[in-house]
């Protein structure tokens, strides 16, 4: 078995994944932090957390619009 055939084990916490996704939404990220996230976080967890982040963002927009219309 060669080195490229060995699956990559990634260890990342939910908090680290949420922080990486939040910085991604904001659009500002240091290259060193980005590279570290690539090494340590699972792509599936990033996609799932991104989906949750989008749902939370849409929910906040709905609440804000309802508040603005009610005022």
C-alpha positions as CSV (number, residue, x, y, z in Angstrom):
1,X,0.0,0.0,0.0
2,X,1.3,3.4,-0.9
3,X,1.1,6.6,1.1
4,X,-1.7,7.9,-1.1
5,X,-3.9,4.8,-0.6
6,X,-4.1,5.3,3.2
7,X,-7.3,7.2,4.2
8,X,-6.9,10.5,5.9
9,X,-8.1,10.6,9.5
10,X,-9.4,14.0,10.4
11,X,-10.0,15.2,13.9
12,X,-12.0,18.3,14.3
13,X,-14.5,19.5,16.8
14,X,-17.9,20.9,16.2
15,X,-16.8,24.3,17.5
16,X,-13.8,24.4,15.1
17,X,-16.0,23.5,12.2
18,X,-18.6,26.2,13.2
19,X,-15.9,28.8,13.5
20,X,-14.4,27.9,10.1
21,X,-17.9,28.1,8.4
22,X,-18.6,31.4,10.1
23,X,-15.3,32.9,8.9
24,X,-16.2,31.5,5.4
25,X,-19.6,33.3,5.5
26,X,-17.8,36.5,6.6
27,X,-15.3,36.1,3.8
28,X,-12.1,36.7,5.8
29,X,-9.7,34.0,6.5
30,X,-5.9,33.8,7.0
31,X,-4.2,31.3,4.7
32,X,-2.5,29.5,7.6
33,X,-5.8,28.9,9.3
34,X,-7.4,27.9,6.1
35,X,-4.7,25.3,5.4
36,X,-5.0,24.0,9.0
37,X,-8.8,23.6,8.6
38,X,-8.2,21.6,5.4
39,X,-5.9,19.3,7.2
40,X,-8.1,18.8,10.3
41,X,-11.8,19.2,9.3
42,X,-14.0,16.7,7.5
43,X,-15.6,18.0,4.3
44,X,-18.9,16.4,5.2
45,X,-18.9,18.2,8.5
46,X,-18.2,21.5,6.8
47,X,-21.0,21.1,4.3
48,X,-23.5,20.1,7.1
49,X,-22.5,23.0,9.2
50,X,-22.7,25.3,6.2
51,X,-26.3,24.1,5.6
52,X,-27.2,24.7,9.3
53,X,-25.6,28.2,9.0
54,X,-27.7,29.0,6.0
55,X,-30.9,27.9,7.7
56,X,-30.0,30.0,10.8
57,X,-29.3,33.0,8.5
58,X,-32.6,32.6,6.7
59,X,-34.4,32.3,10.0
60,X,-32.8,35.5,11.3
61,X,-33.8,37.3,8.1
62,X,-37.4,36.2,8.4
63,X,-37.5,37.3,12.1
64,X,-36.0,40.7,11.2
65,X,-38.5,41.3,8.3
66,X,-41.4,40.3,10.5
67,X,-40.2,42.7,13.2
68,X,-39.7,45.5,10.6
69,X,-43.2,45.0,9.1
70,X,-44.9,44.9,12.5
71,X,-43.3,48.2,13.6
